[in-house]
Amino acid sequence: MFTFEKPSTCTHCSKYLKGLIYQGYKCRECGIGVHRDCIPSSGHCGIPPPLPPIHSADDHLKDKLWFVGEMDRQVSSAKLQHRPNGTYLIRVRPQSENKERYALSLKTDGTIKHMKIFSSMDGSTQKYYLSTAKYFNSIEKLVENYQLCSLKDSFEGLNDHTRLEYPFKQMRAIASRDFEAQDMQQLPLRNGQEVIVLCQEGYRTGWWKGSNHANGRAKVKIVFLFY
């Protein structure tokens, strides 16, 4: 029996637990109060099952070096201000509608440009675009395209050489030994040379996309790096 200091009701039948002392029974685990006759019908107390994981629409982007989650244009401008030209990030616009959920922020020619990433449905497929000149099936495909192609046709005031060069969350690595490139798509390395990792998607095949000041951008063999 338990004495409840304040008027309380039975969790099972919702009627008041009567009396001044020893009005009913209180569970030591969950704290519910019940009448004696209601105990058999009150079930067994136990640890509640864990809540299912909360999935976000952006979960598939969290591991990308260029994705920063929710961020407004003022904060993104401040973060990019002292980065080299060509540094970029993809952010979630605060309080935005789903069709204009994302934005691209890029430092180019010493200034910060902000571009909305629009989306629309093409049948059952979601399409993303900066301008109606080009549509993409995903944010990742959009980024991959503008890493190689100029943004000039998609945003006013940009030149032919404006591309997405350096993701905001840069990973820097050091070549652990010399590596001779076998073709133009591979990045030659010298022992001790610094490499900026631009993309980690080739991890399973042993290659990342990297850049250095001497040889530009190309695939780099992971086993030749330490970081």
C-alpha positions in Angstrom: 0.0 0.0 0.0 1.1 3.5 -0.7 0.1 6.9 0.7 -0.4 9.5 -2.1 0.1 13.1 -0.8 -2.2 14.6 -3.4 -5.5 13.5 -4.8 -4.8 10.9 -7.4 -6.7 8.7 -9.8 -6.3 5.0 -10.7 -4.4 4.6 -14.0 -6.6 1.7 -15.0 -10.2 2.8 -14.1 -9.6 6.6 -13.8 -11.5 6.7 -10.5 -10.1 8.5 -7.5 -8.0 6.6 -5.0 -10.0 7.3 -1.8 -8.8 7.9 1.7 -6.2 10.0 3.5 -3.5 7.3 3.8 -2.8 4.0 2.0 -5.2 4.9 -0.9 -3.8 2.4 -3.3 -0.7 0.8 -4.8 2.1 2.5 -6.7 4.5 0.8 -9.1 8.1 1.2 -8.2 9.2 1.1 -11.8 6.9 3.5 -13.6 5.1 5.3 -10.7 1.5 4.6 -11.7 -1.1 4.3 -9.0 -4.0 1.8 -9.0 -6.7 0.3 -6.8 -6.0 -3.2 -5.4 -8.8 -4.7 -7.5 -7.3 -3.0 -10.7 -3.8 -4.5 -10.3 -4.6 -7.7 -12.4 -5.9 -5.6 -15.2 -3.1 -3.0 -15.2 -0.6 -5.1 -17.2 3.0 -5.8 -16.5 5.5 -2.9 -16.1 8.7 -3.2 -18.1 11.2 -1.1 -19.9 9.5 0.5 -22.9 10.8 -0.6 -26.3 13.3 1.7 -27.8 12.0 4.4 -30.1 12.6 3.8 -33.8 15.4 5.8 -35.3 14.4 9.2 -36.6 15.3 9.4 -40.3 15.9 12.8 -41.9 15.4 13.6 -45.6 19.1 14.6 -45.6 20.5 11.3 -44.1 22.0 10.3 -47.5 24.0 13.6 -47.6 25.5 13.6 -44.1 28.7 11.9 -45.2 29.4 14.3 -48.1 32.3 16.7 -47.6 30.3 19.5 -49.1 27.1 19.1 -47.0 26.7 21.2 -43.8 23.0 20.7 -42.9 20.9 23.7 -41.9 22.7 27.0 -42.3 21.6 30.5 -43.4 23.4 32.6 -46.0 25.0 35.0 -43.4 26.7 32.1 -41.6 27.7 30.4 -44.8 29.2 33.6 -46.1 31.3 34.0 -43.0 32.5 30.5 -43.1 33.6 30.7 -46.8 35.0 34.2 -46.6 38.6 33.2 -45.8 38.6 30.0 -48.0 40.2 29.9 -51.4 38.1 30.6 -54.5 36.3 27.5 -55.7 35.3 26.4 -52.1 31.6 25.5 -51.9 29.0 23.9 -49.6 25.4 22.7 -49.9 23.1 23.7 -47.1 19.6 23.4 -46.0 17.8 26.8 -46.1 16.1 27.6 -42.7 12.3 27.6 -42.9 12.3 26.8 -46.6 9.7 24.9 -48.6 10.6 21.5 -49.8 10.9 22.6 -53.4 13.5 25.2 -52.5 15.0 23.3 -49.5 18.7 23.4 -50.6 21.1 26.1 -51.5 24.6 26.2 -53.0 27.1 28.7 -51.5 30.3 29.2 -53.5 33.3 31.5 -53.1 34.4 32.8 -56.5 36.4 35.9 -57.5 36.7 36.9 -53.9 32.9 37.0 -53.3 30.3 34.6 -52.0 27.5 33.6 -54.3 24.3 31.9 -53.1 22.2 29.9 -55.5 18.9 28.2 -54.7 18.6 24.6 -55.7 15.1 24.1 -57.1 13.3 20.8 -57.3 10.2 19.6 -59.2 8.6 16.3 -60.0 9.0 14.8 -63.5 6.4 12.0 -63.3 7.4 10.0 -60.2 11.1 11.3 -60.3 12.4 14.2 -58.3 14.5 16.6 -60.3 17.0 19.2 -59.0 18.3 22.2 -60.9 19.9 25.6 -60.6 18.4 26.7 -63.8 16.0 25.1 -66.4 19.0 24.5 -68.6 20.0 21.3 -66.8 18.1 18.9 -64.6 19.5 16.2 -62.3 18.1 13.2 -60.5 19.8 14.0 -57.2 21.8 16.6 -55.4 24.9 14.4 -55.7 24.6 14.4 -59.5 24.1 18.1 -59.6 27.4 18.6 -57.6 29.2 16.1 -59.8 28.2 18.0 -62.9 29.3 21.4 -61.7 32.6 20.0 -60.5 33.4 19.4 -64.2 31.3 22.0 -66.0 31.0 25.8 -65.6 28.2 27.4 -63.6 28.1 30.3 -66.0 24.9 29.2 -67.8 23.1 28.5 -64.5 23.9 31.8 -62.6 24.5 35.3 -63.8 27.8 37.0 -63.3 30.0 33.9 -63.4 32.8 33.2 -65.9 33.6 30.2 -68.0 36.0 28.8 -65.4 33.7 28.9 -62.4 33.3 25.4 -61.1 32.9 23.6 -57.7 36.5 22.9 -56.8 36.9 22.4 -53.0 34.3 21.0 -50.7 33.9 23.0 -47.4 34.8 20.1 -45.2 38.2 19.4 -46.6 40.2 16.4 -45.7 44.0 16.7 -46.2 46.3 13.8 -46.6 50.0 13.3 -47.1 51.5 10.9 -49.7 53.3 8.1 -47.8 55.4 7.2 -50.9 55.9 8.0 -54.6 53.2 7.0 -57.0 53.5 7.1 -60.8 50.2 7.8 -62.6 49.2 5.2 -65.2 46.9 7.6 -67.1 45.6 11.2 -67.1 42.8 10.2 -64.7 45.3 9.4 -61.9 47.2 11.8 -59.7 51.0 11.3 -59.5 52.4 11.7 -56.0 55.7 12.3 -54.3 56.5 11.2 -50.8 55.4 13.9 -48.3 53.2 15.8 -50.8 50.0 17.2 -49.5 46.7 16.1 -51.2 43.3 17.7 -50.7 40.6 14.9 -50.7 37.7 16.2 -52.8 35.5 13.1 -52.9 35.5 9.8 -50.9 32.9 7.9 -53.1 35.6 5.6 -54.6 36.7 4.2 -51.2 35.5 0.6 -52.0 37.6 0.5 -55.2 40.7 1.9 -53.5 40.5 5.4 -55.1 39.5 8.9 -54.0 39.3 12.1 -56.0 42.0 14.4 -54.9 43.9 17.6 -55.8 47.3 19.1 -55.3 48.8 22.4 -56.5 51.3 20.6 -58.8 49.1 18.3 -60.7 45.5 19.5 -60.4 42.6 17.1 -59.8 42.5 13.4 -60.5 42.0 10.0 -58.8 44.4 9.2 -56.0 45.3 5.7 -54.7 44.2 5.5 -51.0 47.0 3.1 -50.0 49.6 5.8 -50.8 48.1 8.3 -48.3 48.1 8.8 -44.6 45.8 11.3 -42.9 
